[in-house]
Amino acid sequence: MKQGFVKVAAVTPKIKVADPQYNAEQIKERLTEAYDKGAKVIVFPELCLTGYTCCDLFLQELLLEEALQQLIGLAGFTRGHDALVFVGLPFEKDGKLYNVAAALQDGMILGMVPKRHIPVYAEFYEGRYFAAGEEDVTTVLIEDEEIPFGCNILFETDAVKGLSVACEICEDFWVPNPPATAHALAGATVIVNLSASNETVGKDVYREMLVKSSSARLIAAYVYASAGEGESTQDLVFGGHNIIAENGVVLSQAKRFSCESVYADIDIHRLRAERRRMSTFGQKVDREYAVVAFSLEQEETALERTFNCMPFVPSDKTEREKRCEEILSIQSYGLKKRLEHTGVKRAVVGVSGGLDSTLALLVTVRAFDMLKLSRENIIAVTMPCFGTTDRTYENACSMARALGADLREINIKRAVTVHFEDIGQDLDTHDVTYENGQARERTQVLMDIANKENGLVIGTGDMSELALGFATYNGDHMSMYGVNAGVPKTLVRHLVRFYADTCDDRELKDILLDVLDTPVSPELLPPVDGVIAQRTEELVGPYELHDFFLYYMLRCGFEPAKVYRVARLSFKGQYEDEVILKWLKMFYRRFFSQQFKRSCLPDGPKVGSVAVSPRGDLRMPSDASAALWLRQAEEL
């Protein structure tokens, strides 16, 4: 449970209708399995001690008494275990019968939550037996113990900061204003649902959608356990469709008709971070809640959860292609608006034959096509200098021609050499001045051409470079509109690939594929035997690692130790632990020290859930200290 991870389970036992003793034994068997797997919140289906399909047998005193005795026995079975367990049963209180979820832990019945909404429509006849549960919490007496009884109960523990569990039962989840809404606003981060949802054609899709949307809307984890095999099939069939979701993402679900238990590692700290970020989430709850404490031992959850090593890039091909088309549209529509607003009909793009400038040129072409402007109004400028290789030079020129842009070549060697003479820079000293002098000269050329031609300079730098500060201040750092500012490097590659696959131009596709095959480099140092000598990822680290660090730090609010933990899992077999740690420390040092470059970024469109623009998501002082983050990283 360290770093907020808690393993939860949705479990469907195979039962016999109206046989609480048999059912309790089945529940114990499945409980033992869940305990062994390390689950700390374990949810069984609605009325699982008796079966949901008992019909008029629910009115039999014998069945009710036996269900209660088996519940007491189950509570005893939990002694010595710290997991919070929810089981369903019929329970009589004050002359009325309720459909309840009993919460058990370490030999005790902690509370009983009644079903709030009782369906009496279509195939459901629960109103014949059960009363609607009250929100207000009272008590019931079970074996001389006063047990909290009511809908508004939160089960909380100090062992995991923010872990607060609330309960609703089946139909409660399908109504327009489900109890879970108030539960979440009262602080619940985990909602459990004990359900007996029968199967009809297409219902599983709708059920999954509701679980996903409920967890997203409530910024919570949702654990849905449904009745399955053993329920009467006289008129209905139950499929045991168990689902666990977190903030709109299904972490695990059972194959229907399998009686399969499902497990997932939910991240309480991430949910808390999401709620802090969303200023409209917290609203006053106009009802009282009873808080029931439960205990958990502090231990490290053995993670089975996976983390995408490229969180910005969908792993599914169809979804990835859809994402690429969407991002290209956002970028080009953003530029289209800027061109329309300024009345400018020309754009100036520095093309190097690298990935970023390629994407910027492709976006500019799309924007011009939308505006029905001639592509000849796009001035593509290639500016070879000391580090330019034949490969990148030829790709830049060929691509500009293939796209129909106005290609201009300006060799900046002479201008940079004169500038170095002016400031006393030795051409044989390949230091930061040597590199940045070339980058700033290129930007000056672009800006002056834009003035001369009444055009806009289109920025090429991507979000990963901005996060690391790997851009020359007032060099490639500056433009008049930065179309790539919201796109991480790992996604740039897929956008260019998508364009290549969909452009219907064999010549252009071949050029783009060669660009993709070229090492990432600013080409500011002289090549060796005609080959690129300066490889960016050898200097600052692999971009796939840095994009991973960026996502889980900014989007999820993970601390360095947690980022390192999930990175080790995600990149196992690709990078050694010490390599991941080395570049993680580099990431934090650069991210904090280079904020001043992000504080004065040109305009550019946000395209995803992470952005570093000071006018968008990231408000960060340029002189913030990285000491706290680096201290934790040093301790790893």
LINQUIRA-V850732 format. One line per field, one symbol per residue. ss: DSSP state (H for helix, E for strand, L for the rest). phi: phi as a letter, one per 30 degrees, with the letter a starting at -180 (. if undefined). psi: psi as a letter, one per 40 degrees, with the letter a starting at -180 (. if undefined). A space follows every 50 residues. Layout:
ss: ???
phi: ???
psi: ???
//
This chain:
ss: LHHHEEEEEEELLLLLLLLHHHHHHHHHHHHHHHHHLLLLEEEELLLLLL LHHHHHHHHLHHHHHHHHHHHHHHHHHLLLLLLEEEEEEEEEELLEEEEE EEEEELLEEEEEEELLLLLLLLLLLHHHLLLLLLLLLEEEEELLEEEEEL LLEEEELLLLLLLEEEEEEHHHHLLLLLHHHHHHHLLLLEEEEEELLELL LLHHHHHHHHHHHHHHHHLLEEEEEELLLLLLLLLLLELLLLEEEELLEE EEELLLLLLLLEEEEEEHHHHHHHHHHLLLLLLLLLLLLEEEELLLLLLL LLLLLLLLLLLLLLLLHHHHHHHHHHHHHHHHHHHHHHHHHHLLLLEEEE LLLLHHHHHHHHHHHHHHHHLLLLHHHEEEEELLLLLLLHHHHHHHHHHH HHHLLEEEELLLHHHHHHHHHHHLLLLLLLLHHHHHHHHHHHHHHHHHHH HHHLLEEEELLLHHHHHHLLLLLLLLLLLLEELLLLLLHHHHHHHHHHHH HHLLLHHHHHHHHHHHLLLLLLLLLLLELLELLLLHHHHLLLHHHHHHHH HHHHHLLLLHHHHHHHHHHHLLLLLLHHHHHHHHHHHHHHHHHLHHHHLL LLLLLLLLLLLLLLLLLLLLLLLLLLHHHHHHHHLL
phi: .diidbdbbcbcddcbdibedddddddddddeddeddidcbbbcddhddc jdcdhdddddeedddddddddeddeddddiccdcccbcadbcbhiccbcb cccbahibcdabcdddccdbahdcbdddcccddcddccbbcbhicdcebl dcbccbbddbejdbcbbbbheedcddbdeeddedddkdcbccbcbbcdcb eidddddddddddddddchbcbcccbdbdjddcebbbcciddbbbbhjcd daadddichddbbacdcddddddddddcddddbdccadbcccdbcbddac dddcdcbedbddcedddddddddddddedddddddeddddddidcbbbbd ccicdddddddddddddddddhcddddcccccbdbdcdcedddddddddd dddidddbcbdcedddddddddcicdddcccddeddedddddddeddddd ddchbcdcdcdcddddddidadeicddcacacdcdccdeddeeddddddd dcdhbdddddddddedddedadhccedchiceccceddccjddddddddd dddddciddeddedddddddcejcbdeddededdddedddeddceedddb dddaddcbdcbcddccdccbddcddceddddddddd
psi: eieehhhiihhhihihhfgdddddddddddddddddeehehhhiihfedd idfebeeeehdddddddddddddddddeheieihhhiiiihhhfeihihi hhhihfeihdihhihdhhhgibehfdeddiihiidihaiihhfehhhhhi dghhhiiedhhehhhiiihcdddeidgidddddddeehehhihhighihi hedddddddddddddddegiihhhhiibhdihfdeihhefghhhihfehh diiihifefhiiiihigddddddddddgdedhihhfiiihhhiiiiihih hhheiihhegeehhdhdddddddddddddddddddddddddeeheiihhh heeiddddddddddddddddefiheeehhhhhgiadehiddddddddddd ddeeihhhhhheddddddddddefhhdehgaddddddddddddddddddd ddefihhhieiidddddefgihhfbediaehgdedehidddddddddddd eeefhdddddddddddehihiefeihihfeihehhdeddeihdddddddd dedddefiidddddddddddehediidddddddddddddddddeddddef iiiihheaehieheebdhhhiefihedddddddde.
//
